[in-house]
Structure formats: structure tokens, C-alpha cells
Amino acid sequence: MVLAIILGCYLMVVLDASVVITALPDLRTDLGFSAASLSWVQNIYALAFGGLLLLGARMGDLLGRRQVFIGGIALFTGASMLGGLAQSETWLLAARTLQGVGAAIAAPSTLALLTISFPEGSERTRAIALYSAVASAGASVGLVLGGMLTSWISWRWSLFINVPIGVVLISLAPRYLPETERHTGEFDLAGALTSTLGMSALVYGLVRAAETSWGNAVALGSFALAALMLAAFVAIERRARQPITPLRLFASHERVGAYAARLLMVGAMFGMFFYVTQFLQGADGFSALKAGLAFLPVTLTIFAMVKAVPKLLGRVGPEVTLVGGLVLALAGLLWLSRISTTTDYWTGIAPPMLLIGAGMGLAFTPLTQAAIAGVDHRDAGAASGLVNAFQQLGSTIGIGLLVTVFAASSEGSGAKALAEGVPSTIEVSAALIVLALAVVLGVMRPRFGSSRSQIRPAQAAAGE
């Protein structure tokens, strides 16, 4: 039951980043969004979610993770109801902002609660495999669910669907989730302020660059502000007695490599989802429902790997599992990059999606393990916040980068532009997987000497 509650919450907040993608055309018609402002239905959620993640993680450490978890879900659920009732552009964007805030509060507590509820060993491995499946499949589940709800009922149910789920989670959490010890002491206000401003400025700069260009003055100003604030954040954390994000979490190169590889993998996959969805609807004439269902090979394969991954980890070790997963995802993306308007779905799209799903299903579990291995319980919230922060940044960077690539590789608009530009965006997604593989081999430095060897667990809180 503990695991079901954790996974239910995490799936809800992860898929909400993509569930509106297939609904955007209907939503634009109903609420009068312009082409320029429509992207903010998704981007404002990413901005609030990514900007407040580190603050949300620290709140769980100080106030008790179960209490913060429930509070975050309650805010997310209420905002979902408001969003579904939206009658204007401003109303919906305000609701999406509140959803992002709720997600930033609740999400870090999910992995932290999982870490303290399941001791290291086979139980935690199975739990992390399920958590990783939700993390990696959440975007594709959102596409499928959004397509179904938009076609069968209304785009509003892409938001309303969260309400009954949230109510059930809120009612079950006090009965089943363990409350964690509250850490008394001062709150790192300077660290909270600089991390929130720095992360928000970084996400905003990426979104702005995707909308305009990487040379846009506002985007460059946002990046400069992000660099300044994040540099100040690091300086503050070095001196803080109770830092919002303990820098000792970065003392292990395995953990740092896991964060970076996760960012690159998520960027590759989320960017691919974003553009293949548009290709299927805009160039191949798929309906919203059919486009969502087209991603079932990815979704189903990821969840099918849940039982296989713990066995593989025991037999061949996390190094082989992780590298093998990245290689499979790379092969699938390279195959999918040959997509054209004449490509048959069953021979040219579904098979590479199966490879991509298998690769993601294999790679995310050892990456998640490496990101939290050896972390002290007092730092579980911060470590979980960093995992979620890098995942959120990955999705934003991936879309921002691929928007630029798409603009440079296509001319005109509509189906012709999609046919020209989408194959290039998938090639760049494949390049991001190559970089993730380089990070794993060069930074995490796995050892392949034994079939049961493991990527060295991230060192304890004190670092190496």
C-alpha cells in the first residue's frame, strides 16, 4: 500500500507534464489561446515544478515528509479542479502554475518515503524498478491518457482526472505512510531564495530560447541570472549550518554521473515524445486518440521490464543493465529517425518504439539506484529533490534544444515542415543518448569485471 500511494502520486505529477500535449488543439479553440501563448500551458507547469523542487525537498526534511506529501497533493488536486473549470487563458495558466507548485512540494517526498520504507536489498530494488518505470513511462502514459480523454470526453478531463486520484491518495496517506522525523533548526532562507530564483530563471531561459532563439536577449538575461543565483546558492550552501541541499550529495562521482545521465536521457525521450506526437497528428493525420495510442509500445514495454530488471541486476549487474539499456534506446532512436510520411506504423514506428521502451526500462532503475545509494536518511529528501530536479531540467532542455533543431532543419509550416524537421530532432535525441552513455562510462566509471559486480554505491553522506 505504501508503494501504491507513492507511485500513484508520482505518476500523477509526471504525466501532467505531457497529458495536455494531445489536448492543445482543442484547448486553443475553447479558450482562445494564441499560437505563441499556447506553449505556456505546458511551460508554466515546468517552470513552477522545476523552480521550486529543491525548496520542496527541504520542506519534507524539516516538516515531516508525510505531512508535506499530503499538502502537496492537496494543492495539486485543488489546482487540477480549478484548471478543469477554466474559462479563460489566464485562469488556466494560474491553475497550471499552482499544479506545478503542488508537484514540487509532493514529488521529492515520494522517492524519500520509498527510500526509508524499503531497506537496501531486493525489496528496494523491486520498488525502485516500479518507481523508475513510472518516471520513464509517465510522459508516454500522459500522451495516451490525454488522447483518450480529449477524444472521448473533453480536454478538461485531462485535469479533472487528477481530482478523484488525489482525494484517494490524501485519504490513504495518513493511514499507511510513515511519518519521518522532523529536523529542527534554522531554515536556510538564503539557500531557498537563490535556488528557487536560479532554477526558475534557468527553466524560463530554456523555454524562452525555445520560443524565440538562443540569442534572444531575454533568454540570455535569464541564463545570466540563473548562473549568478546558482553560483550564489553554492557559496551559501558551503557555509550554511543546515543547507537546503547538502553539497556532500555531490561528493560521489557515481551520484553526479547518475544525475547527469538522467538529465540527458529524459531530454532525449521527452523531446522525442513532443515531436513524434506532432508528426503523427500533423503529417500522418492521426487523431489525438490514435496519436496517444501510438506510444503504447513504449509504455507497455517499460512496464513489462519491471519484473525483468531486478533479475537482470542480480545476474549481470547494474553496469551491464544500464549500458545495455542505453544502447537499446540509441538503436531505437536511430531507427525511428528514418521516419517519413510514407513510413508504415507497424514496420517503421512501433518496432523502434519497442526498443526505446526496453532501453528506458532497463536504464532508469540502475540510474535511480545510483542517485540515492548510500544517502543518509536525513538527506533523503534533498537527494530525491535532486533526482526530480534533473529529470525536470532534462525535459525542459530536451524540448528547448529540439525546437531549435526543428526550426533550423525545416521550412514553411504544417505537414511539410514536420516531415522535414522531425527526423533531425530524433537524430539529436539519439546524440543525447550517446552523451548519456559517455557520462556513464566516463564519470560513473562502471566496472565490468564480474557478472555480479555493481556500479559502486554512491558514498555515504560524508563523501569519498
Buried (B, 14 or more C-beta within 10 A) or exposed (E): EBBEBBBBBBBBBBBBBBBBBBBBBBBBEBBEBEEEBBBBBBBBBBBBBBBBBBBBBBBBBBBBBBBBBBBBBBBBBBBBBBBBEBEEBEBBBBBBBBBBBBBBBBBBBBBBBBBBBBEEEEEBBBBBBBBBBBBBBBBBBBBBBBBBBBBEEBBBBBBBBBBEBBEBBBEBBEEBBEEBEEEEEEBBEBBBBBBBBBBBBBBBBBBBBBBBEBEBEEBBBBBEBBBBBBEBBBEBBEEBEBBBBBEBBBBBBBBBBBBBBBBBBBBBBBBBBBBBBBBBBBBBEBBBBBBBBBBBBBBBBBBBBBEBBBEBBBEBBBBBBBBBBBBBBBBBBBBBBEBEEEBEBEEBBBBBBBBBBBBBBBBBBBBBBBBBBBBBEBBBBBBBBBBBBBBBBBBBBBBBBBBBBBEEBBEEEEBBBBBBBBBBBBBBBBBBBBBBBBBBBEBBEBEEEEEEBBBBBBBBBEBE
